[in-house]
Amino acid sequence: MASVFRAGSQLASGSVSFVTRRTALTLALGAAGGTAVLALAVGVAIGTHWSARHGSGDQAAVRVEHDYAIDQLGKLNASVAQIEPRIARLTAQVGDLRDFEARLNRPRPAPRASAAPASSGAASEPDTSATDGEGEGGPALPPRRCGDLTPLLGRHADAERTGRQLDCLAATLSALERQTADHAVAYAAFPGRMPADGARFGSPFGNRTDPFTHRLSFHPGLDLIAKTGTPILAAAGGRVVFAGEKSGYGNAVEIDHGNGLMTRYGHASRIVAHVGDLVLPRQYIADVGSTGRSTGPHLHFEVLVDGAPVNPAAYLALFAPTAHG
């Protein structure tokens, strides 16, 4: 994947990297909107140009040229009609991604120190490794534009040349749509959606007094208090890699979201997902319960980066900070 969110353990320390072509998208979308407007103006110029010629020269020849111009204008209008809704969709999608990026990069207070015991396997240093995947690089040059349509608004409007400009614009939009789709996939795989609607926060991530031994222990997840039977929803899209009974967790589900990210859902009363299932964000996967090492009905929710647990609250806060109760 060419464009991904790298949501590593650095999220827990308040620093997140979002790899994006934001500048190129902004420039290209601006050019796209402007070009569509100019193309419509070109259609008007074509009609005016041929009308002016109608009063002179051979009437039959002018009529043929006029009919040809009308045909070309119809084709141009059809092209613009196809392009305009694509621009609108891209603008909305890029707007959503920008909003999410702003939340990712918004300064957040450093979390309270809650170092895990040495045997817990939790990461103590931020993960600053580069994102795995296809290699990319090279100099960053300004995006190529489809040309300047302004000269076409003069007396010698050229429908054929305008058509080529619209073809160029359509190709540019196709490239932008592919890039936006890549971002949308990464967005869907980011585990920030509330996995149990109406739940309230219980025992937090970090060191705590164990409810069974009453000794200090490390809690690798976040407890979300909810009634038995409350639907458990996938915090992000991904593939189910475990669904069954797990020591300490009771009935549990694990979802691999790619890019080193995984989520775990414990103490379920019932599991409806199966290993190998591809799930969408907020897809129903299980029911809240109190199986395993549990004192009452709740969802034990974990986010793991490269196998190490990180604070799930930092991820949930990016999506719906007012829904955490």
C-alpha positions as CSV (number, residue, x, y, z in Angstrom):
1,M,0.0,0.0,0.0
2,A,1.4,3.3,-1.0
3,S,-0.2,5.5,1.7
4,V,-0.8,4.2,5.2
5,F,-1.3,5.4,8.7
6,R,1.6,4.4,10.8
7,A,-0.1,4.0,14.2
8,G,2.7,2.7,16.3
9,S,3.3,2.8,20.0
10,Q,4.2,6.4,19.6
11,L,0.5,7.2,19.8
12,A,0.6,6.4,23.5
13,S,3.2,9.1,24.0
14,G,1.3,11.7,21.9
15,S,3.2,11.7,18.6
16,V,1.7,10.2,15.6
17,S,2.9,10.0,12.0
18,F,0.4,10.3,9.1
19,V,2.0,9.6,5.8
20,T,0.0,11.6,3.2
21,R,0.1,13.4,-0.1
22,R,-2.0,16.2,1.3
23,T,-0.4,19.0,-0.6
24,A,-0.7,17.3,-3.9
25,L,-4.3,16.4,-3.2
26,T,-5.1,20.0,-2.3
27,L,-3.5,21.4,-5.5
28,A,-5.0,18.9,-7.8
29,L,-8.5,19.1,-6.4
30,G,-8.3,22.9,-6.7
31,A,-7.2,22.6,-10.3
32,A,-9.9,20.1,-10.9
33,G,-12.7,22.3,-9.7
34,G,-11.3,25.3,-11.6
35,T,-10.9,23.3,-14.8
36,A,-14.5,22.0,-14.7
37,V,-15.8,25.6,-14.4
38,L,-13.6,26.7,-17.3
39,A,-14.8,23.8,-19.4
40,L,-18.3,25.0,-19.0
41,A,-17.3,28.5,-20.0
42,V,-15.5,27.0,-23.1
43,G,-18.8,25.5,-24.1
44,V,-20.4,29.0,-24.1
45,A,-17.5,30.4,-26.0
46,I,-17.8,27.7,-28.7
47,G,-21.5,28.5,-29.2
48,T,-20.8,32.2,-29.4
49,H,-18.0,31.7,-31.9
50,W,-20.0,29.6,-34.3
51,S,-23.0,31.9,-34.0
52,A,-20.8,34.8,-35.0
53,R,-19.7,33.0,-38.2
54,H,-23.3,32.1,-39.1
55,G,-23.9,35.5,-40.7
56,S,-21.1,35.3,-43.3
57,G,-19.7,32.9,-45.9
58,D,-21.3,29.9,-47.5
59,Q,-24.5,29.0,-45.5
60,A,-24.3,25.2,-46.1
61,A,-20.7,25.0,-44.9
62,V,-21.4,27.1,-41.9
63,R,-24.4,24.9,-41.1
64,V,-22.2,21.8,-41.2
65,E,-19.6,23.4,-39.0
66,H,-22.3,24.6,-36.6
67,D,-23.8,21.1,-36.3
68,Y,-20.3,19.8,-35.6
69,A,-19.8,22.4,-33.0
70,I,-23.1,21.6,-31.3
71,D,-22.1,17.9,-31.3
72,Q,-18.7,18.6,-29.8
73,L,-20.3,20.9,-27.2
74,G,-22.7,18.1,-26.2
75,K,-19.8,15.7,-25.7
76,L,-17.9,18.3,-23.6
77,N,-21.0,18.9,-21.4
78,A,-21.3,15.1,-21.0
79,S,-17.7,14.9,-19.9
80,V,-18.1,17.7,-17.4
81,A,-21.3,16.1,-16.1
82,Q,-19.3,13.0,-15.3
83,I,-16.4,14.8,-13.7
84,E,-18.3,17.2,-11.4
85,P,-19.7,14.5,-9.1
86,R,-16.3,12.8,-8.9
87,I,-14.8,16.1,-7.7
88,A,-17.6,16.5,-5.1
89,R,-17.0,13.0,-3.8
90,L,-13.2,13.5,-3.6
91,T,-13.7,16.8,-1.8
92,A,-15.8,15.2,0.8
93,Q,-13.5,12.2,1.3
94,V,-10.4,14.3,1.5
95,G,-12.2,16.6,4.0
96,D,-13.0,13.6,6.2
97,L,-9.3,12.4,6.1
98,R,-8.1,15.9,6.9
99,D,-10.3,16.0,9.9
100,F,-9.0,12.7,11.1
101,E,-5.4,13.8,10.5
102,A,-6.0,16.9,12.5
103,R,-7.2,14.8,15.4
104,L,-4.1,12.5,15.0
105,N,-1.7,15.5,15.1
106,R,-3.5,17.5,17.8
107,P,-1.3,18.1,20.8
108,R,-2.2,15.8,23.7
109,P,-0.9,15.8,27.3
110,A,1.6,13.0,28.0
111,P,-0.1,10.0,29.6
112,R,0.7,9.2,33.2
113,A,3.6,7.0,33.7
114,S,2.4,3.4,34.3
115,A,5.4,1.3,33.4
116,A,4.6,-2.4,33.0
117,P,6.5,-5.1,34.9
118,A,9.6,-6.3,33.1
119,S,7.9,-9.6,32.2
120,S,4.8,-8.0,30.7
121,G,6.4,-7.5,27.3
122,A,4.9,-4.0,26.9
123,A,7.0,-1.5,24.9
124,S,8.9,1.0,27.1
125,E,10.2,3.1,24.2
126,P,8.3,4.7,21.3
127,D,8.3,2.8,18.0
128,T,10.1,5.0,15.5
129,S,10.7,2.3,12.9
130,A,9.7,3.0,9.3
131,T,6.5,1.6,7.9
132,D,7.0,-1.8,6.2
133,G,5.6,-2.1,2.7
134,E,6.4,-1.0,-0.8
135,G,9.5,1.2,-1.1
136,E,8.9,4.8,-2.5
137,G,11.1,7.8,-2.9
138,G,12.7,10.3,-5.2
139,P,12.5,14.1,-5.5
140,A,9.2,15.8,-4.8
141,L,8.2,18.0,-7.7
142,P,5.1,20.1,-8.2
143,P,2.2,18.1,-9.7
144,R,1.8,18.4,-13.5
145,R,-1.3,20.4,-14.5
146,C,-3.5,19.7,-17.4
147,G,-2.7,23.0,-19.0
148,D,-4.2,26.5,-19.0
149,L,-7.7,26.8,-20.3
150,T,-7.8,30.6,-20.2
151,P,-6.6,31.1,-23.8
152,L,-9.5,28.9,-25.0
153,L,-12.0,31.5,-23.9
154,G,-11.0,33.8,-26.7
155,R,-12.3,34.0,-30.3
156,H,-10.6,30.8,-31.4
157,A,-12.1,28.4,-29.0
158,D,-10.9,24.8,-29.9
159,A,-13.4,22.1,-28.8
160,E,-11.0,19.3,-29.6
161,R,-8.3,20.8,-27.4
162,T,-10.8,21.4,-24.7
163,G,-11.7,17.7,-24.9
164,R,-8.1,16.7,-24.5
165,Q,-7.9,18.9,-21.4
166,L,-11.0,17.2,-19.9
167,D,-9.5,13.8,-20.7
168,C,-6.3,14.9,-18.8
169,L,-8.5,16.0,-15.9
170,A,-10.4,12.7,-15.8
171,A,-7.0,10.8,-15.7
172,T,-5.9,13.1,-12.8
173,L,-9.1,12.5,-10.9
174,S,-8.6,8.7,-11.4
175,A,-5.1,8.9,-9.8
176,L,-6.5,11.0,-6.9
177,E,-9.3,8.5,-6.4
178,R,-6.8,5.7,-6.1
179,Q,-4.8,7.6,-3.6
180,T,-7.8,8.5,-1.6
181,A,-8.9,4.9,-1.6
182,D,-5.5,3.9,-0.1
183,H,-6.0,6.5,2.7
184,A,-9.6,5.3,3.2
185,V,-8.4,1.7,3.7
186,A,-5.8,2.8,6.3
187,Y,-8.5,4.9,8.0
188,A,-10.8,1.9,8.2
189,A,-7.9,-0.2,9.8
190,F,-7.3,2.4,12.6
191,P,-8.7,0.9,15.8
192,G,-10.3,4.0,17.3
193,R,-14.0,3.1,17.2
194,M,-15.9,2.4,20.4
195,P,-16.2,-1.4,20.6
196,A,-19.3,-1.4,22.9
197,D,-22.0,1.3,22.5
198,G,-23.1,2.8,25.8
199,A,-20.3,1.3,27.8
200,R,-18.4,3.3,30.4
201,F,-14.7,3.2,31.2
202,G,-13.7,0.9,34.0
203,S,-10.3,-0.3,35.0
204,P,-7.7,1.7,32.9
205,F,-4.6,0.6,31.1
206,G,-1.5,0.3,33.3
207,N,-0.5,-0.7,36.7
208,R,-3.4,-1.4,39.1
209,T,-4.3,-3.4,42.2
210,D,-5.3,-6.8,40.9
211,P,-9.0,-7.5,41.8
212,F,-8.2,-11.1,42.7
213,T,-4.8,-11.0,44.4
214,H,-5.0,-7.4,45.6
215,R,-1.4,-7.0,44.6
216,L,0.1,-4.5,42.1
217,S,-0.1,-5.9,38.6
218,F,-0.1,-4.6,35.0
219,H,-3.4,-4.3,33.2
220,P,-2.7,-4.5,29.4
221,G,-6.0,-3.2,28.3
222,L,-9.1,-1.1,29.1
223,D,-12.2,-2.4,30.8
224,L,-15.5,-1.2,29.3
225,I,-18.4,-1.7,31.6
226,A,-21.6,-2.9,29.9
227,K,-24.5,-5.3,30.4
228,T,-24.2,-9.0,29.5
229,G,-25.3,-9.4,25.9
230,T,-24.2,-5.9,24.7
231,P,-22.9,-6.3,21.2
232,I,-19.1,-6.1,20.9
233,L,-18.1,-4.3,17.7
234,A,-14.8,-4.4,15.8
235,A,-12.8,-1.2,16.5
236,A,-11.5,-1.3,13.0
237,G,-11.5,-3.4,9.8
238,G,-9.3,-6.4,9.6
239,R,-9.1,-10.2,9.7
240,V,-10.1,-12.4,12.6
241,V,-7.0,-14.4,13.7
242,F,-8.4,-15.9,16.9
243,A,-11.9,-16.7,18.2
244,G,-12.3,-18.9,21.2
245,E,-11.3,-19.5,24.7
246,K,-8.0,-17.9,25.9
247,S,-6.4,-18.2,29.4
248,G,-7.3,-15.2,31.5
249,Y,-9.6,-13.7,28.9
250,G,-12.3,-16.3,28.7
251,N,-14.0,-16.2,25.3
252,A,-11.9,-13.8,23.2
253,V,-11.6,-12.5,19.7
254,E,-8.4,-11.1,18.1
255,I,-8.4,-9.0,14.9
256,D,-5.3,-8.3,12.8
257,H,-5.6,-4.8,11.2
258,G,-2.3,-4.9,9.3
259,N,0.7,-2.6,9.8
260,G,1.5,-4.3,13.1
261,L,-1.8,-3.4,14.7
262,M,-4.1,-5.9,16.5
263,T,-7.0,-5.6,18.8
264,R,-8.2,-8.1,21.4
265,Y,-11.7,-8.4,23.0
266,G,-12.0,-10.5,26.1
267,H,-14.6,-12.0,28.5
268,A,-17.3,-12.4,25.9
269,S,-20.4,-14.4,26.7
270,R,-20.8,-15.4,23.1
271,I,-18.6,-15.2,19.9
272,V,-20.2,-14.8,16.5
273,A,-17.0,-14.2,14.5
274,H,-14.8,-17.0,13.1
275,V,-11.1,-17.2,12.4
276,G,-10.5,-16.0,8.8
277,D,-13.4,-13.6,8.7
278,L,-12.8,-10.2,7.1
279,V,-14.7,-7.7,9.3
280,L,-15.6,-4.1,8.7
281,P,-15.3,-1.3,11.3
282,R,-17.9,-1.7,14.0
283,Q,-19.0,-5.1,12.7
284,Y,-20.7,-7.3,15.3
285,I,-18.2,-9.9,16.5
286,A,-19.4,-11.0,20.0
287,D,-21.4,-10.3,23.1
288,V,-20.3,-8.8,26.4
289,G,-20.0,-11.3,29.2
290,S,-17.9,-12.3,32.2
291,T,-16.1,-15.4,31.2
292,G,-12.5,-16.1,32.2
293,R,-10.7,-14.1,34.9
294,S,-13.5,-11.6,35.5
295,T,-15.5,-10.2,38.4
296,G,-18.5,-9.1,36.4
297,P,-19.8,-8.3,32.9
298,H,-17.5,-6.1,30.9
299,L,-15.4,-6.0,27.8
300,H,-11.7,-6.2,28.2
301,F,-10.3,-4.3,25.2
302,E,-6.7,-4.3,24.1
303,V,-4.7,-2.6,21.3
304,L,-1.4,-4.1,20.4
305,V,1.4,-2.7,18.2
306,D,3.9,-5.2,17.0
307,G,2.7,-7.5,19.8
308,A,3.1,-5.0,22.6
309,P,0.1,-3.5,24.4
310,V,-0.5,0.2,24.2
311,N,-3.2,2.4,25.8
312,P,-6.5,1.8,24.0
313,A,-8.0,5.1,25.4
314,A,-5.5,7.1,23.3
315,Y,-7.0,5.5,20.1
316,L,-10.6,5.7,21.2
317,A,-10.2,9.4,22.0
318,L,-9.4,10.2,18.4
319,F,-12.8,9.1,17.1
320,A,-15.5,9.8,19.6
321,P,-14.2,11.6,22.7
322,T,-17.7,12.4,23.9
323,A,-19.0,8.8,23.7
324,H,-16.8,7.3,26.4
325,G,-19.2,8.1,29.2
